[in-house]
Amino acid sequence: MHQPMRMNHIGLSVPDIDAAVKWYVEVLGCYLLVPPVDAKNDGSHFGHVVKDIFGERFEAVKMAHLSTADGVGIELFQFIEPKTEVPANTFEYWRGGIFHFCLTAVDIEAVAERIGANGGKVLSKVWKLWQNKEYKAVYCQDPWGTIVELCSRPYEQFWSNVAEQPASF
């Protein structure tokens, strides 16, 4: 049996890294670890690394590193060449791949309100998932289209006793 791994970080592409760093720090309370820095296909060691990761079209990116309260990283990317594109619809939940990330907040109503007041959107109502528990969730969106779910409890606490719930939730 394999040992469970820890979540390390997520990577998000944004069209304006300076605005995104400010938003994630001020609105979601992330810690700034490394402010925006340039990485280019310039023949340097790191240039070779990013060229290998991003492929033939890659020429330049700005990157910043943030952290949540529990140490999970949020790595922001603003691609310069090719330029970051934000599709009109970023909430295509039916498509394969990641469609959201989730943060735990004690007062999800206040955080959702702060998101909506600072260029983001609140996409759903705040929902209490079970009648017998005060576990709540809400879907929001950052100003660049990334879907951010907020939950009122940590993931394991939220889902550990789900077998006790009705089959239809």
N, C-alpha and C positions, 0 to 999 in steps of 0.2 A: 504494500500500500504506500502511496506517495504522501509525504507530509504536506498539509495545506500551506500555501504560500501567502505572503502578505501583499496587499495592494501597495505599489510603489508610487506610481504617478499616472496621470492622464495627460495627453497632449491635445491642445485645442488650437485650431487655426483661426486667426482673427485678422481683419483688414487694417487695424490700427493698434499696434501693440502698446503704445504709451497710454492710450485711452483705456485699453483692456486691463493693463496693470493697475491703473488708478481705480477702475471700477471693481475689480476683484479684491483689492485691498480695502477700499472704502465701503463697498456695499456688502460684500460677503465676509469681510474680516480676515482674509488670507494674509499670511506673512510674506513679505518680499525677501527672497533669498539672493537672487541675482537679477539686477536690473537689465533692461534690454541690451543685448550685445549682438554684433554682426557675425555671421558665419558665411563664408563665401567659397566658391570654387576657385581658390587662389593658389593651389599647389602646396599649401601648408598641410601639416598632419591633420588638423581638424577639418580643413577643406576637403581632404580625401575622405574623411569619415562621412561628412554630410553628403558629399557627392555620391558615395556608395549607397547610403541609405535612401536618398531621394531620387536617384537615377539621372538619366541623360539630360533631361530638360532643366535640371536644377542648376542655378547659378548663385543665388543669394537669399538669405533669410535673416530675420531678426528674431532672437529668442530671449525669453525671460523665464525665471524659475520662481514659483511661489509655493507655499505650503499651507495646508489646512491645520487646524488645531491639533489633530492627531498625527501629524507628520506625513500625510499623503500629499504628494506633490501635484502641482498643476503647472505644466510646461506650456507656455504660450509661444506660438509661432506666427510671425507675419512674413509670409513669403514675398520676396521682392521680385525675383525672376525665377520661375513664372510667378506672376502676381496672385495673391490670395483672392479667390472669388467666393462670394457668399451667394448661394442659390436663393431663389425667391421663396422656396418652401424648404425649411430645414427640419421640419417635424414629420419626416416620412418614416414613421415608426414601423411600417410594414416591410421596409427594406432590410436586408441583412446588414449586420454590423451594429456598432454602438449607436444608440439614438438618444441617450441621456446619461448624465451622471447624477448622483444624489449626495446631498449634504445633510447631516443631522443638525438640527437646531432646536433649542428648547422652545422658542416662541416662533413657530413657522409662520403664523399670521403676520407678525411684525416684519420678519425677513421678506416675506412675499410682498408686503406693502412697500418696503424699502426698494426691492427690485423694480416694482412697477413705477415708483416715483423717480427712479434714476435711469430711465431709458430702456429698461427691460419690460417684460410682459408677464402678467399672471395668466396662465392658460386654463386653469381649472379652478373649481371651488376647493376649499380645504375640506378634505374628506376624512371622516372617522371610519376606518376600515371594518372594525368589529364593534358590535353593540356593547360588549362587556369590557372593553379596554379603551383607554384614552390615547390610542395610537393614531396619529393623523399624518396625512400626506397632501402635498399640493405640487402641481407642475407649473414651472415658470420658464422663462426664456431670457438669456442675457441679451444685451443690445445687438449682438452679432449673430444671433440665431441658435446658439447652443442651448439645448434643453437642460434645465437644472431642476431636478426634483428635490423637494425638501421633505424630510421625515422628522417626526417629533421624538423618535427613539433610535438607538443604534440598530443596525441591520439584524444582528443575531437576536436581540430582544424582540424586535418587530415580528420576526418570522419563526422563532424557535418552537413555539407551541401551536403552530398552525394546524396540526392534526386534530386539535381539540375544537377547531372551528367547523361550522357546517361545510359540507363538500362544495357548495357554491359560493363560499366565503360569505 
